[in-house]
């Protein structure tokens, strides 16, 4: 019987992954804003609300980037 062991926690590229997520979210905001010109009032309100949530997500991701960068500098010690 084999035991499934979880893979070791590899955080070495977390900062880069989080930065990619921020960039993708910014691109999504920009694309959504471009579509607002062709949207109804209700759709524009929905897009604005979604972009607000995206902005909040970006702030959270940036905070996590700072935490991960600090952990990387500290050698990921607990």
C-alpha positions in Angstrom: 0.0 0.0 0.0 1.4 3.3 -1.0 0.9 6.5 1.0 0.2 9.7 -0.8 2.4 12.3 0.7 1.8 15.9 0.0 4.5 17.7 -2.0 6.8 19.9 0.1 5.7 23.5 0.3 7.7 25.3 -2.5 7.2 29.0 -2.1 10.3 30.0 -4.2 8.2 31.5 -7.0 5.2 32.8 -5.1 6.2 36.5 -5.6 6.4 36.0 -9.3 3.1 34.2 -9.5 1.4 36.9 -7.4 2.9 39.6 -9.6 1.6 37.9 -12.7 -1.9 37.7 -11.0 -1.7 41.5 -10.3 -0.8 42.2 -14.0 -3.5 40.0 -15.3 -6.1 41.7 -13.0 -5.0 45.1 -14.2 -5.4 43.9 -17.8 -8.9 42.7 -17.0 -9.8 46.1 -15.5 -8.5 47.9 -18.6 -10.4 45.5 -20.9 -13.6 45.9 -18.9 -13.3 49.7 -19.0 -12.9 49.5 -22.8 -16.2 47.6 -23.1 -18.0 50.1 -21.0 -18.3 52.4 -24.0 -20.5 49.9 -25.7 -22.5 48.8 -22.6 -25.9 49.7 -21.2 -26.1 51.7 -18.0 -26.8 48.5 -16.0 -23.8 46.7 -17.6 -21.6 49.8 -16.9 -22.7 49.6 -13.2 -21.9 45.9 -13.1 -18.5 46.5 -14.7 -17.7 49.3 -12.3 -18.6 47.1 -9.3 -16.5 44.2 -10.6 -13.6 46.5 -11.2 -13.9 47.8 -7.7 -13.6 44.2 -6.4 -10.6 43.7 -8.7 -8.9 46.8 -7.3 -9.5 45.4 -3.8 -8.0 42.1 -4.9 -5.0 43.9 -6.3 -4.4 45.5 -2.9 -4.6 42.2 -1.2 -2.3 40.6 -3.7 0.3 43.4 -3.3 0.1 42.9 0.5 0.7 39.2 0.0 3.7 40.0 -2.4 5.2 42.1 0.4 4.7 39.2 2.9 6.2 36.6 0.5 9.2 38.9 -0.4 9.9 39.3 3.4 9.6 35.6 3.9 12.0 35.0 1.0 14.5 37.4 2.5 14.2 35.6 5.9 14.7 32.2 4.3 11.0 31.1 4.8 11.6 30.6 8.5 8.5 30.3 10.7 
